[in-house]
Amino acid sequence: MKKLLLLAAAFSFNAMAGTTLFCNDQNSHAVYKLELTEGNSTLVFTPASRDNSTLSKSVVALKYNEGESNEVYSLFSGKNADSNVVIVELKNKEIQTKKDAEVYVSFSKNASNKVDQSTVFLCEVNR
């Protein structure tokens, strides 16, 4: 049974490979592109336009951090060019089955490791 669950989780996670999300930040209304690599080990976080906000400072390659035991969520984390922590939380089923998804983004306002800011992205999912 355990092997079956692991196989199902791996299949569902691989179904997201190569997915691109075009996202609108609900707080700042900035636009971002999020791209899952083929191996799903990296999420490339690209601001479509730059301003003085923390999230739009640079392109960030976020590494796969963890998934929930039943693979409902996937977390990606990393640091931008100014050493701000960025964490992106994806609902796997939304990314796999829907055209629109909510993505939760947490980040640090300064170069500390303390994550003290958050926002929600509304995204169009392109596979």
The first five atom37 places (N, CA, C, CB, O) and aatype in JSON, in Angstrom:
{
  "aatype": [12, 11, 11, 10, 10, 10, 10, 0, 0, 0, 13, 15, 13, 2, 0, 12, 0, 7, 16, 16, 10, 13, 4, 2, 3, 5, 2, 15, 8, 0, 19, 18, 11, 10, 6, 10, 16, 6, 7, 2, 15, 16, 10, 19, 13, 16, 14, 0, 15, 1, 3, 2, 15, 16, 10, 15, 11, 15, 19, 19, 0, 10, 11, 18, 2, 6, 7, 6, 15, 2, 6, 19, 18, 15, 10, 13, 15, 7, 11, 2, 0, 3, 15, 2, 19, 19, 9, 19, 6, 10, 11, 2, 11, 6, 9, 5, 16, 11, 11, 3, 0, 6, 19, 18, 19, 15, 13, 15, 11, 2, 0, 15, 2, 11, 19, 3, 5, 15, 16, 19, 13, 10, 4, 6, 19, 2, 1],
  "atom_mask": [
    [1, 1, 1, 1, 1],
    [1, 1, 1, 1, 1],
    [1, 1, 1, 1, 1],
    [1, 1, 1, 1, 1],
    [1, 1, 1, 1, 1],
    [1, 1, 1, 1, 1],
    [1, 1, 1, 1, 1],
    [1, 1, 1, 1, 1],
    [1, 1, 1, 1, 1],
    [1, 1, 1, 1, 1],
    [1, 1, 1, 1, 1],
    [1, 1, 1, 1, 1],
    [1, 1, 1, 1, 1],
    [1, 1, 1, 1, 1],
    [1, 1, 1, 1, 1],
    [1, 1, 1, 1, 1],
    [1, 1, 1, 1, 1],
    [1, 1, 1, 0, 1],
    [1, 1, 1, 1, 1],
    [1, 1, 1, 1, 1],
    [1, 1, 1, 1, 1],
    [1, 1, 1, 1, 1],
    [1, 1, 1, 1, 1],
    [1, 1, 1, 1, 1],
    [1, 1, 1, 1, 1],
    [1, 1, 1, 1, 1],
    [1, 1, 1, 1, 1],
    [1, 1, 1, 1, 1],
    [1, 1, 1, 1, 1],
    [1, 1, 1, 1, 1],
    [1, 1, 1, 1, 1],
    [1, 1, 1, 1, 1],
    [1, 1, 1, 1, 1],
    [1, 1, 1, 1, 1],
    [1, 1, 1, 1, 1],
    [1, 1, 1, 1, 1],
    [1, 1, 1, 1, 1],
    [1, 1, 1, 1, 1],
    [1, 1, 1, 0, 1],
    [1, 1, 1, 1, 1],
    [1, 1, 1, 1, 1],
    [1, 1, 1, 1, 1],
    [1, 1, 1, 1, 1],
    [1, 1, 1, 1, 1],
    [1, 1, 1, 1, 1],
    [1, 1, 1, 1, 1],
    [1, 1, 1, 1, 1],
    [1, 1, 1, 1, 1],
    [1, 1, 1, 1, 1],
    [1, 1, 1, 1, 1],
    [1, 1, 1, 1, 1],
    [1, 1, 1, 1, 1],
    [1, 1, 1, 1, 1],
    [1, 1, 1, 1, 1],
    [1, 1, 1, 1, 1],
    [1, 1, 1, 1, 1],
    [1, 1, 1, 1, 1],
    [1, 1, 1, 1, 1],
    [1, 1, 1, 1, 1],
    [1, 1, 1, 1, 1],
    [1, 1, 1, 1, 1],
    [1, 1, 1, 1, 1],
    [1, 1, 1, 1, 1],
    [1, 1, 1, 1, 1],
    [1, 1, 1, 1, 1],
    [1, 1, 1, 1, 1],
    [1, 1, 1, 0, 1],
    [1, 1, 1, 1, 1],
    [1, 1, 1, 1, 1],
    [1, 1, 1, 1, 1],
    [1, 1, 1, 1, 1],
    [1, 1, 1, 1, 1],
    [1, 1, 1, 1, 1],
    [1, 1, 1, 1, 1],
    [1, 1, 1, 1, 1],
    [1, 1, 1, 1, 1],
    [1, 1, 1, 1, 1],
    [1, 1, 1, 0, 1],
    [1, 1, 1, 1, 1],
    [1, 1, 1, 1, 1],
    [1, 1, 1, 1, 1],
    [1, 1, 1, 1, 1],
    [1, 1, 1, 1, 1],
    [1, 1, 1, 1, 1],
    [1, 1, 1, 1, 1],
    [1, 1, 1, 1, 1],
    [1, 1, 1, 1, 1],
    [1, 1, 1, 1, 1],
    [1, 1, 1, 1, 1],
    [1, 1, 1, 1, 1],
    [1, 1, 1, 1, 1],
    [1, 1, 1, 1, 1],
    [1, 1, 1, 1, 1],
    [1, 1, 1, 1, 1],
    [1, 1, 1, 1, 1],
    [1, 1, 1, 1, 1],
    [1, 1, 1, 1, 1],
    [1, 1, 1, 1, 1],
    [1, 1, 1, 1, 1],
    [1, 1, 1, 1, 1],
    [1, 1, 1, 1, 1],
    [1, 1, 1, 1, 1],
    [1, 1, 1, 1, 1],
    [1, 1, 1, 1, 1],
    [1, 1, 1, 1, 1],
    [1, 1, 1, 1, 1],
    [1, 1, 1, 1, 1],
    [1, 1, 1, 1, 1],
    [1, 1, 1, 1, 1],
    [1, 1, 1, 1, 1],
    [1, 1, 1, 1, 1],
    [1, 1, 1, 1, 1],
    [1, 1, 1, 1, 1],
    [1, 1, 1, 1, 1],
    [1, 1, 1, 1, 1],
    [1, 1, 1, 1, 1],
    [1, 1, 1, 1, 1],
    [1, 1, 1, 1, 1],
    [1, 1, 1, 1, 1],
    [1, 1, 1, 1, 1],
    [1, 1, 1, 1, 1],
    [1, 1, 1, 1, 1],
    [1, 1, 1, 1, 1],
    [1, 1, 1, 1, 1],
    [1, 1, 1, 1, 1],
    [1, 1, 1, 1, 1],
    [1, 1, 1, 1, 1]
  ],
  "atom_positions": [
    [[0.82, -1.18, 0.0], [0.0, 0.0, 0.0], [0.87, 1.26, 0.0], [-0.94, -0.01, 1.2], [0.59, 2.22, -0.71]],
    [[1.93, 1.23, 0.81], [2.82, 2.39, 0.9], [3.48, 2.68, -0.45], [3.89, 2.15, 1.97], [3.62, 3.84, -0.83]],
    [[3.87, 1.62, -1.16], [4.49, 1.79, -2.48], [3.5, 2.4, -3.47], [5.0, 0.43, -3.02], [3.87, 3.23, -4.3]],
    [[2.26, 1.99, -3.37], [1.22, 2.53, -4.25], [1.02, 4.02, -4.01], [-0.11, 1.77, -4.04], [0.89, 4.8, -4.95]],
    [[1.01, 4.43, -2.73], [0.87, 5.85, -2.41], [2.06, 6.65, -2.91], [0.71, 6.04, -0.9], [1.89, 7.74, -3.45]],
    [[3.27, 6.13, -2.74], [4.47, 6.81, -3.24], [4.45, 6.92, -4.75], [5.73, 6.08, -2.79], [4.82, 7.96, -5.3]],
    [[4.03, 5.88, -5.44], [3.95, 5.9, -6.9], [2.92, 6.93, -7.36], [3.59, 4.51, -7.44], [3.17, 7.67, -8.31]],
    [[1.77, 6.98, -6.71], [0.73, 7.95, -7.06], [1.21, 9.37, -6.82], [-0.56, 7.69, -6.26], [0.95, 10.26, -7.63]],
    [[1.91, 9.59, -5.72], [2.43, 10.93, -5.41], [3.47, 11.35, -6.44], [3.04, 10.96, -4.0], [3.46, 12.49, -6.89]],
    [[4.36, 10.45, -6.81], [5.39, 10.76, -7.82], [4.75, 11.07, -9.16], [6.39, 9.59, -7.96], [5.18, 11.99, -9.86]],
    [[3.72, 10.31, -9.54], [3.04, 10.55, -10.81], [2.36, 11.91, -10.8], [2.01, 9.45, -11.08], [2.46, 12.66, -11.78]],
    [[1.66, 12.25, -9.71], [0.95, 13.53, -9.67], [1.93, 14.69, -9.68], [0.06, 13.6, -8.42], [1.67, 15.72, -10.31]],
    [[3.06, 14.54, -8.99], [4.06, 15.6, -8.96], [4.68, 15.78, -10.34], [5.15, 15.29, -7.91], [4.9, 16.91, -10.78]],
    [[4.97, 14.68, -11.05], [5.55, 14.76, -12.39], [4.58, 15.33, -13.41], [6.0, 13.39, -12.83], [5.01, 15.84, -14.44]],
    [[3.29, 15.25, -13.14], [2.29, 15.81, -14.05], [2.38, 17.33, -14.13], [0.89, 15.4, -13.62], [1.84, 17.93, -15.06]],
    [[3.06, 17.95, -13.18], [3.21, 19.41, -13.17], [4.44, 19.86, -13.95], [3.29, 19.91, -11.74], [4.59, 21.06, -14.21]],
    [[5.32, 18.95, -14.33], [6.58, 19.31, -14.99], [6.33, 20.14, -16.24], [7.36, 18.05, -15.36], [5.42, 19.86, -17.02]],
    [[7.14, 21.17, -16.41], [7.05, 22.02, -17.59], [5.88, 23.0, -17.57], [0.0, 0.0, 0.0], [5.58, 23.61, -18.59]],
    [[5.23, 23.15, -16.44], [4.09, 24.06, -16.31], [4.57, 25.49, -16.1], [3.18, 23.62, -15.15], [5.52, 25.74, -15.36]],
    [[3.9, 26.43, -16.76], [4.17, 27.85, -16.58], [2.92, 28.51, -16.02], [4.61, 28.53, -17.92], [1.81, 28.25, -16.48]],
    [[3.12, 29.37, -15.03], [2.01, 30.11, -14.44], [2.26, 31.6, -14.65], [1.85, 29.78, -12.93], [3.36, 32.09, -14.4]],
    [[1.24, 32.31, -15.12], [1.3, 33.77, -15.24], [0.43, 34.32, -14.12], [0.81, 34.27, -16.68], [-0.78, 34.07, -14.07]],
    [[1.05, 35.08, -13.22], [0.41, 35.42, -11.95], [0.3, 36.92, -11.71], [1.17, 34.8, -10.82], [1.15, 37.7, -12.13]],
    [[-0.77, 37.29, -11.03], [-1.02, 38.66, -10.61], [-1.0, 38.69, -9.09], [-2.37, 39.2, -11.17], [-1.78, 38.0, -8.44]],
    [[-0.11, 39.49, -8.52], [-0.01, 39.66, -7.08], [-1.23, 40.46, -6.61], [1.32, 40.38, -6.67], [-1.45, 41.58, -7.07]],
    [[-2.0, 39.9, -5.7], [-3.23, 40.55, -5.25], [-2.98, 41.77, -4.37], [-4.07, 39.57, -4.5], [-3.89, 42.59, -4.2]],
    [[-1.77, 41.91, -3.81], [-1.46, 43.09, -3.0], [-0.92, 44.23, -3.86], [-0.45, 42.74, -1.92], [-1.42, 45.36, -3.78]],
    [[0.08, 43.96, -4.66], [0.72, 45.03, -5.43], [0.24, 45.12, -6.87], [2.2, 44.84, -5.42], [0.5, 46.11, -7.55]],
    [[-0.46, 44.09, -7.34], [-0.94, 43.99, -8.72], [0.19, 43.84, -9.73], [-1.78, 45.21, -9.07], [-0.01, 44.03, -10.93]],
    [[1.39, 43.51, -9.26], [2.52, 43.22, -10.15], [2.27, 41.87, -10.82], [3.87, 43.22, -9.37], [1.48, 41.06, -10.33]],
    [[2.96, 41.64, -11.93], [2.79, 40.41, -12.7], [4.09, 39.6, -12.65], [2.38, 40.72, -14.17], [5.18, 40.16, -12.76]],
    [[3.94, 38.28, -12.49], [5.08, 37.38, -12.4], [4.86, 36.15, -13.27], [5.33, 36.97, -10.94], [3.72, 35.76, -13.54]],
    [[5.96, 35.55, -13.68], [5.91, 34.28, -14.4], [6.63, 33.25, -13.54], [6.57, 34.38, -15.84], [7.77, 33.48, -13.11]],
    [[5.97, 32.13, -13.28], [6.55, 31.03, -12.51], [6.64, 29.82, -13.43], [5.7, 30.71, -11.23], [5.65, 29.42, -14.04]],
    [[7.84, 29.24, -13.52], [8.05, 28.09, -14.41], [8.61, 26.91, -13.63], [9.0, 28.47, -15.57], [9.66, 27.01, -12.99]],
    [[7.9, 25.77, -13.7], [8.39, 24.54, -13.1], [9.3, 23.84, -14.09], [7.21, 23.62, -12.66], [8.92, 23.63, -15.24]],
    [[10.49, 23.47, -13.66], [11.42, 22.77, -14.54], [10.94, 21.35, -14.8], [12.85, 22.75, -13.93], [10.04, 20.86, -14.11]],
    [[11.52, 20.71, -15.78], [11.12, 19.35, -16.15], [11.23, 18.36, -15.0], [11.95, 18.87, -17.3], [10.39, 17.47, -14.87]],
    [[12.25, 18.51, -14.18], [12.41, 17.59, -13.05], [11.66, 18.01, -11.81], [0.0, 0.0, 0.0], [11.72, 17.33, -10.79]],
    [[10.95, 19.13, -11.88], [10.19, 19.69, -10.75], [11.05, 20.01, -9.55], [9.11, 18.74, -10.35], [10.53, 20.15, -8.44]],
    [[12.35, 20.12, -9.73], [13.2, 20.43, -8.58], [13.4, 21.93, -8.43], [14.54, 19.74, -8.72], [13.9, 22.39, -7.4]],
    [[13.01, 22.71, -9.45], [13.21, 24.15, -9.43], [11.97, 24.87, -9.96], [14.45, 24.54, -10.25], [11.34, 24.43, -10.92]],
    [[11.65, 25.97, -9.3], [10.59, 26.87, -9.75], [11.27, 28.2, -10.04], [9.43, 27.01, -8.68], [11.77, 28.85, -9.12]],
    [[11.28, 28.62, -11.31], [11.91, 29.88, -11.68], [10.87, 30.98, -11.53], [12.48, 29.84, -13.14], [9.83, 30.96, -12.18]],
    [[11.17, 31.95, -10.68], [10.27, 33.03, -10.28], [10.78, 34.3, -10.97], [10.22, 33.2, -8.69], [11.81, 34.84, -10.59]],
    [[10.04, 34.77, -11.99], [10.49, 35.9, -12.8], [9.5, 37.05, -12.73], [10.68, 35.46, -14.25], [8.33, 36.87, -13.08]],
    [[9.93, 38.23, -12.29], [9.04, 39.4, -12.33], [8.88, 39.87, -13.78], [9.59, 40.56, -11.43], [9.86, 39.99, -14.51]],
    [[7.65, 40.13, -14.19], [7.41, 40.6, -15.55], [7.79, 42.07, -15.7], [5.93, 40.41, -15.94], [8.19, 42.51, -16.78]],
    [[7.68, 42.82, -14.62], [8.13, 44.21, -14.6], [8.75, 44.47, -13.24], [6.94, 45.2, -14.88], [8.31, 43.93, -12.23]],
    [[9.77, 45.29, -13.22], [10.48, 45.53, -11.97], [10.05, 46.86, -11.36], [11.99, 45.53, -12.21], [9.84, 47.85, -12.05]],
    [[9.93, 46.84, -10.04], [9.69, 48.06, -9.28], [10.53, 47.95, -8.01], [8.15, 48.26, -8.95], [11.48, 47.16, -7.98]],
    [[10.23, 48.69, -7.0], [11.06, 48.64, -5.8], [10.57, 47.62, -4.76], [11.11, 50.01, -5.18], [11.07, 47.62, -3.64]],
    [[9.63, 46.78, -5.12], [9.14, 45.77, -4.18], [10.15, 44.62, -4.04], [7.78, 45.22, -4.64], [10.96, 44.37, -4.93]],
    [[10.08, 43.95, -2.92], [11.0, 42.85, -2.62], [10.93, 41.74, -3.65], [10.71, 42.28, -1.25], [11.96, 41.25, -4.1]],
    [[9.73, 41.35, -4.05], [9.58, 40.22, -4.96], [10.03, 40.52, -6.38], [8.15, 39.78, -4.98], [10.38, 39.59, -7.11]],
    [[10.03, 41.76, -6.79], [10.38, 42.07, -8.17], [11.84, 42.47, -8.36], [9.5, 43.17, -8.68], [12.21, 42.96, -9.43]],
    [[12.67, 42.28, -7.34], [14.06, 42.71, -7.43], [14.9, 41.88, -8.39], [14.69, 42.65, -6.08], [15.81, 42.42, -9.02]],
    [[14.62, 40.6, -8.52], [15.44, 39.76, -9.39], [14.73, 38.46, -9.71], [16.8, 39.47, -8.73], [13.73, 38.1, -9.08]],
    [[15.25, 37.76, -10.71], [14.79, 36.41, -11.01], [15.35, 35.51, -9.91], [15.25, 35.94, -12.45], [16.5, 35.65, -9.51]],
    [[14.53, 34.59, -9.43], [14.95, 33.69, -8.36], [14.69, 32.25, -8.79], [14.21, 34.02, -7.02], [13.58, 31.92, -9.22]],
    [[15.69, 31.4, -8.66], [15.51, 29.96, -8.89], [15.24, 29.33, -7.53], [16.78, 29.32, -9.58], [16.15, 29.15, -6.72]],
    [[13.98, 29.0, -7.28], [13.57, 28.42, -6.01], [13.68, 26.9, -6.09], [12.11, 28.84, -5.64], [13.22, 26.28, -7.05]],
    [[14.28, 26.31, -5.11], [14.46, 24.85, -5.06], [13.29, 24.19, -4.36], [15.78, 24.48, -4.34], [12.7, 24.74, -3.42]],
    [[12.95, 22.99, -4.84], [11.9, 22.21, -4.18], [12.34, 21.96, -2.75], [11.63, 20.86, -4.93], [13.44, 21.45, -2.52]],
    [[11.49, 22.3, -1.81], [11.84, 22.17, -0.41], [11.17, 20.95, 0.2], [11.45, 23.43, 0.36], [11.84, 20.1, 0.78]],
    [[9.88, 20.87, 0.07], [9.16, 19.74, 0.64], [7.75, 19.71, 0.11], [9.16, 19.8, 2.18], [7.24, 20.68, -0.44]],
    [[7.13, 18.58, 0.3], [5.73, 18.42, -0.01], [5.04, 17.81, 1.18], [0.0, 0.0, 0.0], [5.67, 17.13, 1.99]],
    [[3.76, 18.04, 1.29], [3.0, 17.43, 2.35], [2.98, 15.92, 2.13], [1.55, 18.0, 2.41], [3.17, 15.46, 1.0]],
    [[2.76, 15.15, 3.17], [2.87, 13.7, 3.07], [1.95, 13.11, 2.01], [2.56, 13.06, 4.41], [2.31, 12.12, 1.36]],
    [[0.81, 13.7, 1.81], [-0.09, 13.19, 0.77], [0.04, 14.01, -0.51], [-1.53, 13.21, 1.26], [-0.8, 13.9, -1.41]],
    [[1.09, 14.81, -0.6], [1.42, 15.58, -1.79], [0.32, 16.55, -2.21], [1.71, 14.64, -2.93], [0.1, 16.76, -3.41]],
    [[-0.38, 17.14, -1.25], [-1.37, 18.15, -1.55], [-0.69, 19.46, -1.91], [-2.33, 18.35, -0.36], [-1.14, 20.18, -2.8]],
    [[0.4, 19.78, -1.2], [1.15, 21.02, -1.41], [2.59, 20.72, -1.79], [1.1, 21.89, -0.16], [3.14, 19.69, -1.41]],
    [[3.19, 21.64, -2.52], [4.63, 21.62, -2.77], [5.18, 22.98, -2.39], [4.96, 21.26, -4.26], [4.6, 24.01, -2.74]],
    [[6.29, 22.98, -1.67], [6.94, 24.22, -1.26], [8.26, 24.38, -2.0], [7.16, 24.25, 0.27], [9.03, 23.43, -2.12]],
    [[8.51, 25.59, -2.48], [9.76, 25.94, -3.12], [10.33, 27.14, -2.37], [9.58, 26.25, -4.64], [9.58, 28.05, -2.01]],
    [[11.64, 27.16, -2.14], [12.22, 28.27, -1.41], [13.6, 28.62, -1.96], [12.32, 27.93, 0.08], [14.26, 27.81, -2.6]],
    [[14.0, 29.86, -1.69], [15.31, 30.35, -2.11], [15.48, 31.79, -1.7], [0.0, 0.0, 0.0], [14.66, 32.35, -0.97]],
    [[16.55, 32.4, -2.17], [16.83, 33.81, -1.87], [17.04, 34.57, -3.17], [18.08, 33.95, -0.95], [17.61, 34.05, -4.13]],
    [[16.57, 35.83, -3.19], [16.76, 36.67, -4.37], [18.14, 37.33, -4.32], [15.65, 37.75, -4.46], [18.95, 37.03, -3.44]],
    [[18.42, 38.22, -5.26], [19.73, 38.86, -5.37], [20.08, 39.68, -4.14], [19.78, 39.74, -6.6], [21.26, 39.89, -3.86]],
    [[19.08, 40.16, -3.4], [19.32, 40.94, -2.18], [19.26, 40.09, -0.92], [18.31, 42.08, -2.08], [19.18, 40.62, 0.19]],
    [[19.28, 38.78, -1.08], [19.25, 37.81, 0.03], [17.93, 37.8, 0.8], [20.36, 38.09, 0.99], [17.91, 37.4, 1.97]],
    [[16.84, 38.22, 0.17], [15.52, 38.1, 0.77], [15.04, 36.66, 0.56], [14.5, 39.13, 0.16], [15.16, 36.12, -0.54]],
    [[14.49, 36.05, 1.59], [13.94, 34.7, 1.49], [12.61, 34.79, 0.74], [13.74, 34.06, 2.9], [11.8, 35.67, 1.0]],
    [[12.4, 33.86, -0.2], [11.13, 33.76, -0.94], [10.67, 32.31, -0.85], [11.28, 34.23, -2.45], [11.43, 31.39, -1.15]],
    [[9.42, 32.11, -0.44], [8.83, 30.77, -0.34], [7.53, 30.78, -1.13], [8.58, 30.37, 1.16], [6.68, 31.65, -0.94]],
    [[7.37, 29.79, -2.0], [6.16, 29.66, -2.82], [5.5, 28.33, -2.48], [6.48, 29.76, -4.35], [6.15, 27.29, -2.47]],
    [[4.2, 28.38, -2.2], [3.43, 27.19, -1.87], [2.39, 26.96, -2.97], [2.74, 27.33, -0.48], [1.55, 27.82, -3.23]],
    [[2.47, 25.8, -3.6], [1.55, 25.43, -4.68], [0.61, 24.33, -4.21], [2.32, 24.99, -5.94], [1.04, 23.41, -3.51]],
    [[-0.65, 24.4, -4.59], [-1.57, 23.29, -4.39], [-1.45, 22.42, -5.63], [-3.07, 23.79, -4.14], [-1.86, 22.83, -6.72]],
    [[-0.91, 21.24, -5.47], [-0.62, 20.38, -6.61], [-1.83, 20.11, -7.5], [-0.06, 19.09, -6.13], [-1.73, 20.18, -8.72]],
    [[-2.95, 19.8, -6.9], [-4.14, 19.45, -7.69], [-4.61, 20.63, -8.54], [-5.27, 19.0, -6.76], [-5.04, 20.44, -9.67]],
    [[-4.53, 21.86, -8.0], [-4.91, 23.04, -8.78], [-3.99, 23.21, -9.99], [-4.87, 24.32, -7.91], [-4.46, 23.52, -11.09]],
    [[-2.72, 22.99, -9.8], [-1.76, 23.16, -10.89], [-1.97, 22.08, -11.95], [-0.32, 23.1, -10.35], [-1.8, 22.35, -13.14]],
    [[-2.34, 20.89, -11.54], [-2.5, 19.77, -12.46], [-3.83, 19.8, -13.22], [-2.39, 18.48, -11.71], [-3.88, 19.38, -14.37]],
    [[-4.88, 20.28, -12.59], [-6.21, 20.08, -13.17], [-6.96, 21.35, -13.55], [-7.04, 19.32, -12.23], [-7.99, 21.27, -14.23]],
    [[-6.49, 22.5, -13.13], [-7.27, 23.72, -13.38], [-6.53, 24.68, -14.29], [-7.59, 24.41, -12.06], [-5.33, 24.55, -14.53]],
    [[-7.28, 25.63, -14.8], [-6.69, 26.69, -15.63], [-6.29, 27.88, -14.79], [-7.67, 27.12, -16.71], [-5.47, 28.7, -15.22]],
    [[-6.86, 28.0, -13.59], [-6.53, 29.08, -12.67], [-6.15, 28.48, -11.33], [-7.72, 30.07, -12.52], [-6.67, 27.45, -10.92]],
    [[-5.23, 29.15, -10.65], [-4.77, 28.65, -9.35], [-4.4, 29.8, -8.44], [-3.58, 27.7, -9.52], [-4.01, 30.87, -8.89]],
    [[-4.54, 29.56, -7.14], [-4.03, 30.49, -6.13], [-2.69, 29.97, -5.68], [-5.03, 30.64, -4.93], [-2.53, 28.78, -5.38]],
    [[-1.71, 30.86, -5.61], [-0.37, 30.52, -5.17], [-0.05, 31.42, -3.98], [0.69, 30.69, -6.32], [-0.25, 32.63, -4.03]],
    [[0.44, 30.82, -2.92], [0.76, 31.56, -1.7], [2.26, 31.84, -1.66], [0.3, 30.78, -0.43], [3.08, 30.93, -1.8]],
    [[2.61, 33.11, -1.47], [4.0, 33.53, -1.47], [4.3, 34.21, -0.14], [4.3, 34.49, -2.66], [3.59, 35.12, 0.28]],
    [[5.36, 33.76, 0.51], [5.84, 34.38, 1.74], [7.27, 34.83, 1.49], [5.76, 33.38, 2.97], [8.0, 34.21, 0.71]],
    [[7.67, 35.91, 2.15], [9.02, 36.43, 1.91], [9.46, 37.31, 3.06], [9.07, 37.21, 0.59], [8.66, 37.74, 3.89]],
    [[10.77, 37.56, 3.09], [11.32, 38.46, 4.12], [11.45, 39.85, 3.54], [12.7, 37.94, 4.64], [11.85, 40.02, 2.38]],
    [[11.12, 40.83, 4.33], [11.17, 42.23, 3.89], [12.62, 42.72, 3.74], [10.42, 43.13, 4.88], [12.91, 43.59, 2.92]],
    [[13.52, 42.14, 4.54], [14.93, 42.51, 4.43], [15.77, 41.24, 4.32], [15.38, 43.37, 5.66], [15.22, 40.15, 4.14]],
    [[17.06, 41.36, 4.43], [17.96, 40.23, 4.19], [18.04, 39.24, 5.34], [19.33, 40.75, 3.89], [18.95, 38.41, 5.37]],
    [[17.13, 39.3, 6.28], [17.14, 38.32, 7.37], [16.45, 37.04, 6.9], [16.44, 38.88, 8.65], [15.85, 37.01, 5.82]],
    [[16.55, 36.0, 7.7], [15.85, 34.76, 7.37], [14.44, 34.73, 7.93], [16.64, 33.57, 7.9], [13.74, 33.73, 7.8]],
    [[14.02, 35.82, 8.56], [12.67, 35.9, 9.15], [11.66, 36.23, 8.06], [12.63, 36.96, 10.28], [11.68, 37.32, 7.49]],
    [[10.79, 35.29, 7.78], [9.73, 35.49, 6.79], [8.6, 36.25, 7.47], [9.22, 34.12, 6.19], [7.93, 35.72, 8.35]],
    [[8.4, 37.52, 7.06], [7.44, 38.37, 7.75], [6.43, 39.04, 6.82], [8.17, 39.42, 8.52], [5.67, 39.91, 7.25]],
    [[6.41, 38.65, 5.55], [5.48, 39.22, 4.57], [4.82, 38.07, 3.81], [6.22, 40.19, 3.58], [5.4, 36.99, 3.69]],
    [[3.62, 38.3, 3.31], [2.96, 37.28, 2.49], [1.99, 37.94, 1.53], [2.24, 36.25, 3.38], [1.53, 39.07, 1.74]],
    [[1.69, 37.21, 0.49], [0.73, 37.68, -0.51], [0.14, 36.46, -1.21], [1.4, 38.66, -1.53], [0.64, 35.34, -1.06]],
    [[-0.9, 36.68, -1.97], [-1.53, 35.63, -2.75], [-1.44, 36.04, -4.22], [-3.02, 35.4, -2.32], [-1.76, 37.17, -4.57]],
    [[-1.02, 35.11, -5.05], [-1.01, 35.32, -6.5], [-2.22, 34.59, -7.09], [0.33, 34.8, -7.15], [-2.51, 33.46, -6.7]],
    [[-2.91, 35.22, -8.01], [-3.91, 34.55, -8.83], [-3.22, 34.26, -10.16], [-5.22, 35.42, -9.01], [-2.71, 35.17, -10.81]],
    [[-3.21, 32.98, -10.56], [-2.39, 32.57, -11.69], [-3.21, 31.87, -12.77], [-1.28, 31.67, -11.24], [-4.17, 31.16, -12.48]],
    [[-2.8, 32.09, -14.0], [-3.3, 31.32, -15.14], [-2.29, 30.21, -15.37], [-3.5, 32.23, -16.43], [-1.1, 30.46, -15.52]],
    [[-2.78, 28.97, -15.41], [-1.9, 27.82, -15.55], [-1.82, 27.41, -17.01], [-2.4, 26.65, -14.69], [-2.84, 27.18, -17.66]],
    [[-0.59, 27.31, -17.52], [-0.36, 26.85, -18.9], [0.52, 25.61, -18.86], [0.3, 27.97, -19.76], [1.63, 25.64, -18.33]],
    [[0.02, 24.53, -19.42], [0.8, 23.29, -19.46], [1.32, 23.03, -20.84], [-0.03, 22.1, -19.0], [2.0, 22.03, -21.07]]
  ]
}
